Amino acid sequence: MARFSCLPFAFFLILILFTFSIQTANAGKEGSLRLQDCPKACEYRCSKTHHRKPCLSFCNYCCQRCLCVPSRFYGNREECPCYNNIKTKEGKNKCP
C-alpha cells in the first residue's frame, strides 16, 4: 500500500489559506477592482436602497474613478479614501 504523506496535504492547505487571506486583505481597498467589476460591486452596494437609479449612477461614477467600492450596503467609506473624498459642491458625499 502507498503511504500517505501529510506534507503535500499540509502544503496545499497552507497555499489555499494564503491565497484566501490575500484576496480578503485587498477586498474593498482602493484599486482593488477592475473597471469591469464596478457594475457588480455597485449592484451589491445599492441593492437595499429605495433610490436605486441614482445610487447606481453615482456608485459607478465613483468606482470608475477610484476602482473601489466600500463593502456592505452603507458606510465603511474609510475603506476607500478616494471614494470618500469625492464631494458635491455643497461638500456632501457624492458616492453612496
PDB file as gemmi writes it, atoms N, CA and C in Angstrom:
CRYST1    1.000    1.000    1.000  90.00  90.00  90.00 P 1                      
ATOM      1  N   MET A   1       0.830  -1.186   0.000  1.00  0.00           N  
ATOM      2  CA  MET A   1       0.000   0.000   0.000  1.00  0.00           C  
ATOM      3  C   MET A   1       0.875   1.250   0.000  1.00  0.00           C  
ATOM      4  N   ALA A   2       0.383   2.232  -0.660  1.00  0.00           N  
ATOM      5  CA  ALA A   2       1.104   3.504  -0.705  1.00  0.00           C  
ATOM      6  C   ALA A   2       0.927   4.229   0.623  1.00  0.00           C  
ATOM      7  N   ARG A   3       2.003   4.805   1.037  1.00  0.00           N  
ATOM      8  CA  ARG A   3       1.981   5.519   2.302  1.00  0.00           C  
ATOM      9  C   ARG A   3       1.534   6.955   2.054  1.00  0.00           C  
ATOM     10  N   PHE A   4       0.548   7.415   2.801  1.00  0.00           N  
ATOM     11  CA  PHE A   4       0.030   8.776   2.653  1.00  0.00           C  
ATOM     12  C   PHE A   4       0.921   9.729   3.436  1.00  0.00           C  
ATOM     13  N   SER A   5       1.398  10.733   2.758  1.00  0.00           N  
ATOM     14  CA  SER A   5       2.248  11.725   3.409  1.00  0.00           C  
ATOM     15  C   SER A   5       1.425  12.974   3.708  1.00  0.00           C  
ATOM     16  N   CYS A   6       1.542  13.459   4.898  1.00  0.00           N  
ATOM     17  CA  CYS A   6       0.805  14.656   5.309  1.00  0.00           C  
ATOM     18  C   CYS A   6       1.449  15.932   4.784  1.00  0.00           C  
ATOM     19  N   LEU A   7       2.704  15.868   4.396  1.00  0.00           N  
ATOM     20  CA  LEU A   7       3.410  17.069   3.960  1.00  0.00           C  
ATOM     21  C   LEU A   7       2.793  17.710   2.719  1.00  0.00           C  
ATOM     22  N   PRO A   8       2.507  16.975   1.640  1.00  0.00           N  
ATOM     23  CA  PRO A   8       1.876  17.628   0.480  1.00  0.00           C  
ATOM     24  C   PRO A   8       0.488  18.191   0.807  1.00  0.00           C  
ATOM     25  N   PHE A   9      -0.268  17.472   1.614  1.00  0.00           N  
ATOM     26  CA  PHE A   9      -1.589  17.946   2.002  1.00  0.00           C  
ATOM     27  C   PHE A   9      -1.489  19.232   2.820  1.00  0.00           C  
ATOM     28  N   ALA A  10      -0.561  19.279   3.764  1.00  0.00           N  
ATOM     29  CA  ALA A  10      -0.370  20.474   4.587  1.00  0.00           C  
ATOM     30  C   ALA A  10       0.076  21.657   3.729  1.00  0.00           C  
ATOM     31  N   PHE A  11       0.972  21.408   2.791  1.00  0.00           N  
ATOM     32  CA  PHE A  11       1.433  22.473   1.899  1.00  0.00           C  
ATOM     33  C   PHE A  11       0.271  23.016   1.073  1.00  0.00           C  
ATOM     34  N   PHE A  12      -0.563  22.130   0.539  1.00  0.00           N  
ATOM     35  CA  PHE A  12      -1.721  22.529  -0.256  1.00  0.00           C  
ATOM     36  C   PHE A  12      -2.695  23.359   0.584  1.00  0.00           C  
ATOM     37  N   LEU A  13      -2.943  22.948   1.802  1.00  0.00           N  
ATOM     38  CA  LEU A  13      -3.847  23.663   2.695  1.00  0.00           C  
ATOM     39  C   LEU A  13      -3.313  25.056   3.018  1.00  0.00           C  
ATOM     40  N   ILE A  14      -2.031  25.160   3.294  1.00  0.00           N  
ATOM     41  CA  ILE A  14      -1.411  26.461   3.575  1.00  0.00           C  
ATOM     42  C   ILE A  14      -1.492  27.367   2.355  1.00  0.00           C  
ATOM     43  N   LEU A  15      -1.281  26.815   1.183  1.00  0.00           N  
ATOM     44  CA  LEU A  15      -1.363  27.592  -0.054  1.00  0.00           C  
ATOM     45  C   LEU A  15      -2.770  28.155  -0.258  1.00  0.00           C  
ATOM     46  N   ILE A  16      -3.783  27.358  -0.004  1.00  0.00           N  
ATOM     47  CA  ILE A  16      -5.169  27.821  -0.143  1.00  0.00           C  
ATOM     48  C   ILE A  16      -5.471  28.920   0.877  1.00  0.00           C  
ATOM     49  N   LEU A  17      -5.066  28.740   2.108  1.00  0.00           N  
ATOM     50  CA  LEU A  17      -5.301  29.752   3.139  1.00  0.00           C  
ATOM     51  C   LEU A  17      -4.577  31.056   2.819  1.00  0.00           C  
ATOM     52  N   PHE A  18      -3.372  30.966   2.311  1.00  0.00           N  
ATOM     53  CA  PHE A  18      -2.599  32.153   1.941  1.00  0.00           C  
ATOM     54  C   PHE A  18      -3.291  32.911   0.812  1.00  0.00           C  
ATOM     55  N   THR A  19      -3.768  32.190  -0.189  1.00  0.00           N  
ATOM     56  CA  THR A  19      -4.476  32.817  -1.311  1.00  0.00           C  
ATOM     57  C   THR A  19      -5.737  33.513  -0.830  1.00  0.00           C  
ATOM     58  N   PHE A  20      -6.491  32.867   0.040  1.00  0.00           N  
ATOM     59  CA  PHE A  20      -7.713  33.464   0.573  1.00  0.00           C  
ATOM     60  C   PHE A  20      -7.405  34.713   1.383  1.00  0.00           C  
ATOM     61  N   SER A  21      -6.341  34.693   2.185  1.00  0.00           N  
ATOM     62  CA  SER A  21      -6.011  35.856   3.006  1.00  0.00           C  
ATOM     63  C   SER A  21      -5.585  37.043   2.154  1.00  0.00           C  
ATOM     64  N   ILE A  22      -4.915  36.806   1.041  1.00  0.00           N  
ATOM     65  CA  ILE A  22      -4.533  37.899   0.144  1.00  0.00           C  
ATOM     66  C   ILE A  22      -5.781  38.516  -0.476  1.00  0.00           C  
ATOM     67  N   GLN A  23      -6.718  37.701  -0.921  1.00  0.00           N  
ATOM     68  CA  GLN A  23      -7.948  38.216  -1.523  1.00  0.00           C  
ATOM     69  C   GLN A  23      -8.759  39.001  -0.507  1.00  0.00           C  
ATOM     70  N   THR A  24      -8.837  38.538   0.722  1.00  0.00           N  
ATOM     71  CA  THR A  24      -9.584  39.222   1.761  1.00  0.00           C  
ATOM     72  C   THR A  24      -8.914  40.532   2.141  1.00  0.00           C  
ATOM     73  N   ALA A  25      -7.590  40.549   2.190  1.00  0.00           N  
ATOM     74  CA  ALA A  25      -6.871  41.764   2.568  1.00  0.00           C  
ATOM     75  C   ALA A  25      -7.051  42.867   1.540  1.00  0.00           C  
ATOM     76  N   ASN A  26      -7.179  42.524   0.269  1.00  0.00           N  
ATOM     77  CA  ASN A  26      -7.331  43.525  -0.779  1.00  0.00           C  
ATOM     78  C   ASN A  26      -8.777  43.906  -1.037  1.00  0.00           C  
ATOM     79  N   ALA A  27      -9.718  43.196  -0.470  1.00  0.00           N  
ATOM     80  CA  ALA A  27     -11.127  43.476  -0.725  1.00  0.00           C  
ATOM     81  C   ALA A  27     -11.496  44.852  -0.204  1.00  0.00           C  
ATOM     82  N   GLY A  28     -12.109  45.651  -1.060  1.00  0.00           N  
ATOM     83  CA  GLY A  28     -12.564  46.962  -0.647  1.00  0.00           C  
ATOM     84  C   GLY A  28     -11.518  48.046  -0.663  1.00  0.00           C  
ATOM     85  N   LYS A  29     -10.275  47.730  -0.908  1.00  0.00           N  
ATOM     86  CA  LYS A  29      -9.234  48.754  -0.909  1.00  0.00           C  
ATOM     87  C   LYS A  29      -9.179  49.451  -2.250  1.00  0.00           C  
ATOM     88  N   GLU A  30      -8.658  50.661  -2.213  1.00  0.00           N  
ATOM     89  CA  GLU A  30      -8.542  51.463  -3.419  1.00  0.00           C  
ATOM     90  C   GLU A  30      -7.747  50.728  -4.486  1.00  0.00           C  
ATOM     91  N   GLY A  31      -8.296  50.684  -5.682  1.00  0.00           N  
ATOM     92  CA  GLY A  31      -7.642  49.997  -6.790  1.00  0.00           C  
ATOM     93  C   GLY A  31      -7.815  48.497  -6.764  1.00  0.00           C  
ATOM     94  N   SER A  32      -8.664  47.991  -5.865  1.00  0.00           N  
ATOM     95  CA  SER A  32      -8.830  46.537  -5.755  1.00  0.00           C  
ATOM     96  C   SER A  32      -9.760  45.969  -6.821  1.00  0.00           C  
ATOM     97  N   LEU A  33     -10.509  46.829  -7.506  1.00  0.00           N  
ATOM     98  CA  LEU A  33     -11.433  46.365  -8.542  1.00  0.00           C  
ATOM     99  C   LEU A  33     -10.902  46.669  -9.931  1.00  0.00           C  
ATOM    100  N   ARG A  34     -11.360  45.880 -10.886  1.00  0.00           N  
ATOM    101  CA  ARG A  34     -11.113  46.210 -12.286  1.00  0.00           C  
ATOM    102  C   ARG A  34     -12.327  46.987 -12.769  1.00  0.00           C  
ATOM    103  N   LEU A  35     -12.164  47.736 -13.829  1.00  0.00           N  
ATOM    104  CA  LEU A  35     -13.246  48.563 -14.350  1.00  0.00           C  
ATOM    105  C   LEU A  35     -14.499  47.737 -14.640  1.00  0.00           C  
ATOM    106  N   GLN A  36     -14.321  46.549 -15.170  1.00  0.00           N  
ATOM    107  CA  GLN A  36     -15.481  45.713 -15.490  1.00  0.00           C  
ATOM    108  C   GLN A  36     -16.160  45.135 -14.249  1.00  0.00           C  
ATOM    109  N   ASP A  37     -15.521  45.235 -13.066  1.00  0.00           N  
ATOM    110  CA  ASP A  37     -16.124  44.744 -11.829  1.00  0.00           C  
ATOM    111  C   ASP A  37     -17.013  45.781 -11.150  1.00  0.00           C  
ATOM    112  N   CYS A  38     -16.932  47.031 -11.590  1.00  0.00           N  
ATOM    113  CA  CYS A  38     -17.690  48.108 -10.945  1.00  0.00           C  
ATOM    114  C   CYS A  38     -19.202  47.876 -10.950  1.00  0.00           C  
ATOM    115  N   PRO A  39     -19.819  47.524 -12.079  1.00  0.00           N  
ATOM    116  CA  PRO A  39     -21.278  47.344 -12.054  1.00  0.00           C  
ATOM    117  C   PRO A  39     -21.754  46.300 -11.041  1.00  0.00           C  
ATOM    118  N   LYS A  40     -21.044  45.196 -10.928  1.00  0.00           N  
ATOM    119  CA  LYS A  40     -21.441  44.147  -9.984  1.00  0.00           C  
ATOM    120  C   LYS A  40     -21.279  44.625  -8.537  1.00  0.00           C  
ATOM    121  N   ALA A  41     -20.173  45.306  -8.246  1.00  0.00           N  
ATOM    122  CA  ALA A  41     -19.945  45.815  -6.895  1.00  0.00           C  
ATOM    123  C   ALA A  41     -20.996  46.861  -6.528  1.00  0.00           C  
ATOM    124  N   CYS A  42     -21.355  47.703  -7.488  1.00  0.00           N  
ATOM    125  CA  CYS A  42     -22.361  48.733  -7.227  1.00  0.00           C  
ATOM    126  C   CYS A  42     -23.758  48.133  -7.105  1.00  0.00           C  
ATOM    127  N   GLU A  43     -24.040  47.080  -7.849  1.00  0.00           N  
ATOM    128  CA  GLU A  43     -25.325  46.380  -7.703  1.00  0.00           C  
ATOM    129  C   GLU A  43     -25.496  45.919  -6.260  1.00  0.00           C  
ATOM    130  N   TYR A  44     -24.443  45.350  -5.702  1.00  0.00           N  
ATOM    131  CA  TYR A  44     -24.496  44.878  -4.318  1.00  0.00           C  
ATOM    132  C   TYR A  44     -24.621  46.058  -3.356  1.00  0.00           C  
ATOM    133  N   ARG A  45     -23.817  47.087  -3.563  1.00  0.00           N  
ATOM    134  CA  ARG A  45     -23.814  48.260  -2.683  1.00  0.00           C  
ATOM    135  C   ARG A  45     -25.191  48.933  -2.662  1.00  0.00           C  
ATOM    136  N   CYS A  46     -25.857  49.005  -3.794  1.00  0.00           N  
ATOM    137  CA  CYS A  46     -27.130  49.724  -3.910  1.00  0.00           C  
ATOM    138  C   CYS A  46     -28.353  48.812  -3.809  1.00  0.00           C  
ATOM    139  N   SER A  47     -28.166  47.557  -3.482  1.00  0.00           N  
ATOM    140  CA  SER A  47     -29.269  46.590  -3.523  1.00  0.00           C  
ATOM    141  C   SER A  47     -30.347  46.833  -2.466  1.00  0.00           C  
ATOM    142  N   LYS A  48     -30.044  47.539  -1.391  1.00  0.00           N  
ATOM    143  CA  LYS A  48     -31.028  47.723  -0.321  1.00  0.00           C  
ATOM    144  C   LYS A  48     -31.654  49.115  -0.305  1.00  0.00           C  
ATOM    145  N   THR A  49     -31.292  49.977  -1.246  1.00  0.00           N  
ATOM    146  CA  THR A  49     -31.815  51.342  -1.233  1.00  0.00           C  
ATOM    147  C   THR A  49     -33.112  51.453  -2.027  1.00  0.00           C  
ATOM    148  N   HIS A  50     -33.912  52.448  -1.663  1.00  0.00           N  
ATOM    149  CA  HIS A  50     -35.132  52.733  -2.418  1.00  0.00           C  
ATOM    150  C   HIS A  50     -34.832  53.655  -3.600  1.00  0.00           C  
ATOM    151  N   HIS A  51     -33.672  54.296  -3.591  1.00  0.00           N  
ATOM    152  CA  HIS A  51     -33.253  55.227  -4.646  1.00  0.00           C  
ATOM    153  C   HIS A  51     -32.208  54.536  -5.516  1.00  0.00           C  
ATOM    154  N   ARG A  52     -32.611  53.485  -6.172  1.00  0.00           N  
ATOM    155  CA  ARG A  52     -31.691  52.598  -6.888  1.00  0.00           C  
ATOM    156  C   ARG A  52     -30.978  53.258  -8.068  1.00  0.00           C  
ATOM    157  N   LYS A  53     -31.708  53.954  -8.930  1.00  0.00           N  
ATOM    158  CA  LYS A  53     -31.081  54.544 -10.119  1.00  0.00           C  
ATOM    159  C   LYS A  53     -30.002  55.559  -9.772  1.00  0.00           C  
ATOM    160  N   PRO A  54     -30.288  56.553  -8.897  1.00  0.00           N  
ATOM    161  CA  PRO A  54     -29.215  57.499  -8.567  1.00  0.00           C  
ATOM    162  C   PRO A  54     -28.053  56.829  -7.837  1.00  0.00           C  
ATOM    163  N   CYS A  55     -28.367  55.867  -6.981  1.00  0.00           N  
ATOM    164  CA  CYS A  55     -27.305  55.160  -6.263  1.00  0.00           C  
ATOM    165  C   CYS A  55     -26.373  54.457  -7.241  1.00  0.00           C  
ATOM    166  N   LEU A  56     -26.942  53.722  -8.184  1.00  0.00           N  
ATOM    167  CA  LEU A  56     -26.121  53.012  -9.171  1.00  0.00           C  
ATOM    168  C   LEU A  56     -25.322  53.973 -10.040  1.00  0.00           C  
ATOM    169  N   SER A  57     -25.937  55.072 -10.419  1.00  0.00           N  
ATOM    170  CA  SER A  57     -25.266  56.053 -11.267  1.00  0.00           C  
ATOM    171  C   SER A  57     -24.041  56.640 -10.566  1.00  0.00           C  
ATOM    172  N   PHE A  58     -24.234  57.118  -9.333  1.00  0.00           N  
ATOM    173  CA  PHE A  58     -23.121  57.731  -8.607  1.00  0.00           C  
ATOM    174  C   PHE A  58     -22.089  56.696  -8.167  1.00  0.00           C  
ATOM    175  N   CYS A  59     -22.550  55.526  -7.784  1.00  0.00           N  
ATOM    176  CA  CYS A  59     -21.619  54.471  -7.381  1.00  0.00           C  
ATOM    177  C   CYS A  59     -20.708  54.081  -8.539  1.00  0.00           C  
ATOM    178  N   ASN A  60     -21.280  53.891  -9.719  1.00  0.00           N  
ATOM    179  CA  ASN A  60     -20.465  53.536 -10.886  1.00  0.00           C  
ATOM    180  C   ASN A  60     -19.506  54.659 -11.258  1.00  0.00           C  
ATOM    181  N   TYR A  61     -19.955  55.911 -11.157  1.00  0.00           N  
ATOM    182  CA  TYR A  61     -19.080  57.063 -11.422  1.00  0.00           C  
ATOM    183  C   TYR A  61     -17.875  57.034 -10.476  1.00  0.00           C  
ATOM    184  N   CYS A  62     -18.157  56.850  -9.196  1.00  0.00           N  
ATOM    185  CA  CYS A  62     -17.088  56.846  -8.191  1.00  0.00           C  
ATOM    186  C   CYS A  62     -16.179  55.629  -8.351  1.00  0.00           C  
ATOM    187  N   CYS A  63     -16.755  54.487  -8.650  1.00  0.00           N  
ATOM    188  CA  CYS A  63     -15.964  53.270  -8.827  1.00  0.00           C  
ATOM    189  C   CYS A  63     -15.027  53.396 -10.020  1.00  0.00           C  
ATOM    190  N   GLN A  64     -15.504  53.995 -11.102  1.00  0.00           N  
ATOM    191  CA  GLN A  64     -14.658  54.163 -12.282  1.00  0.00           C  
ATOM    192  C   GLN A  64     -13.486  55.090 -11.998  1.00  0.00           C  
ATOM    193  N   ARG A  65     -13.669  56.046 -11.113  1.00  0.00           N  
ATOM    194  CA  ARG A  65     -12.575  56.951 -10.760  1.00  0.00           C  
ATOM    195  C   ARG A  65     -11.607  56.321  -9.762  1.00  0.00           C  
ATOM    196  N   CYS A  66     -12.143  55.559  -8.812  1.00  0.00           N  
ATOM    197  CA  CYS A  66     -11.320  55.047  -7.710  1.00  0.00           C  
ATOM    198  C   CYS A  66     -10.976  53.560  -7.813  1.00  0.00           C  
ATOM    199  N   LEU A  67     -11.707  52.826  -8.646  1.00  0.00           N  
ATOM    200  CA  LEU A  67     -11.574  51.366  -8.735  1.00  0.00           C  
ATOM    201  C   LEU A  67     -11.748  50.716  -7.366  1.00  0.00           C  
ATOM    202  N   CYS A  68     -12.748  51.212  -6.647  1.00  0.00           N  
ATOM    203  CA  CYS A  68     -13.021  50.724  -5.301  1.00  0.00           C  
ATOM    204  C   CYS A  68     -14.472  51.023  -4.947  1.00  0.00           C  
ATOM    205  N   VAL A  69     -15.117  50.104  -4.262  1.00  0.00           N  
ATOM    206  CA  VAL A  69     -16.445  50.311  -3.692  1.00  0.00           C  
ATOM    207  C   VAL A  69     -16.384  49.760  -2.276  1.00  0.00           C  
ATOM    208  N   PRO A  70     -16.787  50.553  -1.276  1.00  0.00           N  
ATOM    209  CA  PRO A  70     -16.752  50.043   0.098  1.00  0.00           C  
ATOM    210  C   PRO A  70     -17.626  48.802   0.266  1.00  0.00           C  
ATOM    211  N   SER A  71     -17.252  47.968   1.200  1.00  0.00           N  
ATOM    212  CA  SER A  71     -18.027  46.756   1.458  1.00  0.00           C  
ATOM    213  C   SER A  71     -19.345  47.113   2.146  1.00  0.00           C  
ATOM    214  N   ARG A  72     -20.249  46.222   2.118  1.00  0.00           N  
ATOM    215  CA  ARG A  72     -21.576  46.331   2.721  1.00  0.00           C  
ATOM    216  C   ARG A  72     -22.469  47.301   1.951  1.00  0.00           C  
ATOM    217  N   PHE A  73     -23.632  47.589   2.518  1.00  0.00           N  
ATOM    218  CA  PHE A  73     -24.633  48.395   1.824  1.00  0.00           C  
ATOM    219  C   PHE A  73     -24.527  49.878   2.152  1.00  0.00           C  
ATOM    220  N   TYR A  74     -23.978  50.197   3.314  1.00  0.00           N  
ATOM    221  CA  TYR A  74     -23.935  51.588   3.762  1.00  0.00           C  
ATOM    222  C   TYR A  74     -22.700  51.792   4.628  1.00  0.00           C  
ATOM    223  N   GLY A  75     -22.128  52.984   4.561  1.00  0.00           N  
ATOM    224  CA  GLY A  75     -20.977  53.297   5.405  1.00  0.00           C  
ATOM    225  C   GLY A  75     -19.701  52.653   4.894  1.00  0.00           C  
ATOM    226  N   ASN A  76     -18.764  52.442   5.789  1.00  0.00           N  
ATOM    227  CA  ASN A  76     -17.460  51.827   5.501  1.00  0.00           C  
ATOM    228  C   ASN A  76     -16.661  52.610   4.460  1.00  0.00           C  
ATOM    229  N   ARG A  77     -16.902  53.906   4.331  1.00  0.00           N  
ATOM    230  CA  ARG A  77     -16.200  54.702   3.318  1.00  0.00           C  
ATOM    231  C   ARG A  77     -14.708  54.820   3.604  1.00  0.00           C  
ATOM    232  N   GLU A  78     -14.317  54.602   4.848  1.00  0.00           N  
ATOM    233  CA  GLU A  78     -12.892  54.689   5.189  1.00  0.00           C  
ATOM    234  C   GLU A  78     -12.075  53.622   4.467  1.00  0.00           C  
ATOM    235  N   GLU A  79     -12.726  52.593   3.957  1.00  0.00           N  
ATOM    236  CA  GLU A  79     -12.024  51.556   3.192  1.00  0.00           C  
ATOM    237  C   GLU A  79     -11.492  52.095   1.868  1.00  0.00           C  
ATOM    238  N   CYS A  80     -12.130  53.125   1.335  1.00  0.00           N  
ATOM    239  CA  CYS A  80     -11.764  53.693   0.029  1.00  0.00           C  
ATOM    240  C   CYS A  80     -11.606  55.207   0.174  1.00  0.00           C  
ATOM    241  N   PRO A  81     -10.423  55.692   0.519  1.00  0.00           N  
ATOM    242  CA  PRO A  81     -10.251  57.137   0.712  1.00  0.00           C  
ATOM    243  C   PRO A  81     -10.664  57.962  -0.502  1.00  0.00           C  
ATOM    244  N   CYS A  82     -10.336  57.519  -1.705  1.00  0.00           N  
ATOM    245  CA  CYS A  82     -10.708  58.251  -2.917  1.00  0.00           C  
ATOM    246  C   CYS A  82     -12.224  58.348  -3.016  1.00  0.00           C  
ATOM    247  N   TYR A  83     -12.906  57.252  -2.800  1.00  0.00           N  
ATOM    248  CA  TYR A  83     -14.368  57.175  -2.851  1.00  0.00           C  
ATOM    249  C   TYR A  83     -14.972  58.126  -1.823  1.00  0.00           C  
ATOM    250  N   ASN A  84     -14.358  58.186  -0.658  1.00  0.00           N  
ATOM    251  CA  ASN A  84     -14.841  59.024   0.432  1.00  0.00           C  
ATOM    252  C   ASN A  84     -14.586  60.507   0.172  1.00  0.00           C  
ATOM    253  N   ASN A  85     -13.577  60.842  -0.613  1.00  0.00           N  
ATOM    254  CA  ASN A  85     -13.198  62.240  -0.826  1.00  0.00           C  
ATOM    255  C   ASN A  85     -13.922  62.910  -1.987  1.00  0.00           C  
ATOM    256  N   ILE A  86     -14.704  62.185  -2.755  1.00  0.00           N  
ATOM    257  CA  ILE A  86     -15.459  62.794  -3.854  1.00  0.00           C  
ATOM    258  C   ILE A  86     -16.693  63.454  -3.246  1.00  0.00           C  
ATOM    259  N   LYS A  87     -16.775  64.781  -3.362  1.00  0.00           N  
ATOM    260  CA  LYS A  87     -17.841  65.556  -2.722  1.00  0.00           C  
ATOM    261  C   LYS A  87     -18.652  66.337  -3.754  1.00  0.00           C  
ATOM    262  N   THR A  88     -19.859  66.728  -3.346  1.00  0.00           N  
ATOM    263  CA  THR A  88     -20.685  67.606  -4.170  1.00  0.00           C  
ATOM    264  C   THR A  88     -20.216  69.040  -3.957  1.00  0.00           C  
ATOM    265  N   LYS A  89     -20.818  69.987  -4.676  1.00  0.00           N  
ATOM    266  CA  LYS A  89     -20.474  71.403  -4.493  1.00  0.00           C  
ATOM    267  C   LYS A  89     -20.772  71.868  -3.076  1.00  0.00           C  
ATOM    268  N   GLU A  90     -21.760  71.241  -2.458  1.00  0.00           N  
ATOM    269  CA  GLU A  90     -22.142  71.601  -1.087  1.00  0.00           C  
ATOM    270  C   GLU A  90     -21.253  70.940  -0.038  1.00  0.00           C  
ATOM    271  N   GLY A  91     -20.344  70.082  -0.463  1.00  0.00           N  
ATOM    272  CA  GLY A  91     -19.429  69.420   0.459  1.00  0.00           C  
ATOM    273  C   GLY A  91     -19.941  68.101   1.013  1.00  0.00           C  
ATOM    274  N   LYS A  92     -21.053  67.618   0.491  1.00  0.00           N  
ATOM    275  CA  LYS A  92     -21.589  66.328   0.946  1.00  0.00           C  
ATOM    276  C   LYS A  92     -20.977  65.200   0.120  1.00  0.00           C  
ATOM    277  N   ASN A  93     -21.044  63.986   0.653  1.00  0.00           N  
ATOM    278  CA  ASN A  93     -20.521  62.824  -0.071  1.00  0.00           C  
ATOM    279  C   ASN A  93     -21.316  62.592  -1.349  1.00  0.00           C  
ATOM    280  N   LYS A  94     -20.607  62.461  -2.452  1.00  0.00           N  
ATOM    281  CA  LYS A  94     -21.260  62.198  -3.736  1.00  0.00           C  
ATOM    282  C   LYS A  94     -21.465  60.699  -3.943  1.00  0.00           C  
ATOM    283  N   CYS A  95     -20.576  59.918  -3.376  1.00  0.00           N  
ATOM    284  CA  CYS A  95     -20.604  58.472  -3.580  1.00  0.00           C  
ATOM    285  C   CYS A  95     -21.438  57.800  -2.494  1.00  0.00           C  
ATOM    286  N   PRO A  96     -22.343  56.915  -2.892  1.00  0.00           N  
ATOM    287  CA  PRO A  96     -23.202  56.246  -1.900  1.00  0.00           C  
ATOM    288  C   PRO A  96     -22.452  55.219  -1.072  1.00  0.00           C  
TER     289      PRO A  96                                                      
END                                                                             
